[in-house]
Amino acid sequence: MFDLKTFQQKSPQQRFLFILGLVMFTVYLILGLVLIFWTDMPITLDKPYRIALGVLLIVYAAIRFNRVMKPNND
């Protein structure tokens, strides 16, 4: 899945974009979990909508993670 040797052979731009992709994956994952589990949110959303949005963000984070970790054979 993750090969350190391939990571070291990437250009600095590719490494930066890889790390940025991992950071954005983490942001979406944490935001989805916060929406699901934080009950006293300052934003008023009904519980079913809050859970649905949280699950949607977690699924989107998984899709982004899959795209970042997929080997790019260009």
Sequence and secondary structure as in RCSB ss.txt:
>XXXX:A:sequence
MFDLKTFQQKSPQQRFLFILGLVMFTVYLILGLVLIFWTDMPITLDKPYRIALGVLLIVYAAIRFNRVMKPNND
>XXXX:A:secstr
   HHHHHHS HHHHHHHHHHHHHHHHHHHHHHHHHH SS SS   HHHHHHHHHHHHHHHHHHHHHHHS    
